[in-house]
Amino acid sequence: MKKLEITYEITAGIPFKWEYEIKDKSIVKFIKNYVVKDYNEEGALCGAPVIINYVFKGLMEGETTIIFKLVNFADNYETKREKYKVKVDKDLNISLIEN
């Protein structure tokens, strides 16, 4: 696949956001993020989940790591960290590497 999508959920009204870091930006590039589902739009109370997809594409053959951090944007405190090893093949298909 030419694009890799990683999905995260946040809770609306709580001061946290997911941030990403690409270890080798010559191999993988962030394209965009978009809301898949916002349960607040259906009249839910504050605190309903918001589902967000983060889209990446391969730039050149190789392997790298994408790190997601759950950060409190009020004080920049990191509460959670997840790592994804990714591989880009010669045709620029991008995929997750099983740990």
N, C-alpha and C positions, 0 to 999 in steps of 0.2 A: 504494500500500500504506500502511496506517495505521501500520506499524512498520518500522523499519530495523534489521537485525541485522548486526553487524560481527564477524567471527570472528578470534580470535587463538589462537596456540599458545604454551604455556609448557612448560618442562622441569621436571618435579617434582624437588625436592631442591636446586634451584639458587636462590639468593636474589634472584630477579627477579620483578617483577609488572608487568602492564600497568595504567597509570592513564590516565584520559581527562580532557579539559577541553573544555567547550562554550563557545565564544566568546560567543554570545548566548543565554542561558538563557531568554529570553522566547519564542524560536522553537522550540527543541528541548529535550526533557527526557529524562534517563536513566531507564529503567524498572527494569531488572534485568540481571544477568548470570547465566548458568547453564552448567554443564559439559555439553558435548555428548558428549565421549568422554574417559574417563580410562583410559589404557593401563596404569596401575599396578594397577587393579582386576583385571586379567587375570593377575596374578602376575608382572608385569614387574619388572625391577630398578629401583632408584631412578634417576631420570633419564629415565624414559619420558615421552612427550609427554602433555599435558593440553590438550584443545581447549575453548575457552570462547567463548560468544557474548555480545555486549553488545547490549542492546536499547534503542532510542531511539524516541520518538514526537514528532510535531509538535504544537506548541501554538498557533501562529499562522502565517499566511502570511509567507514571507520566506526569506532565505538566511543561513547561518552556517557555521562551521567546527567540526568535532570533531577534536581533536588527541589522539592516543594516544602515550604515552611509556612506554618500557621502562625501569623504574627498579629499581636494586639497593636492596632495602628495608633492607639492613644499614647503608648509608651515604647513601642517597638520591641516588646518582649515576645520572644519566640516560645510557643507552647508545644509545638509538634513539628517533626521533620520526617519526611519520607523520601527515599531515593529510588530512582528508576534507571536501570542500565538499559541503554538503547543502542541499536546497531543500524547502520545505514549500509546497504549493499551497493554494488557497482551501478545498479540501475536507479539508485536514489530511493529505493523502498526503505521505509523506516519501520522498525519493530522493537518491541520490548524483548530483552534477554531475560530468560528465566533465571532466578537466583538459586 
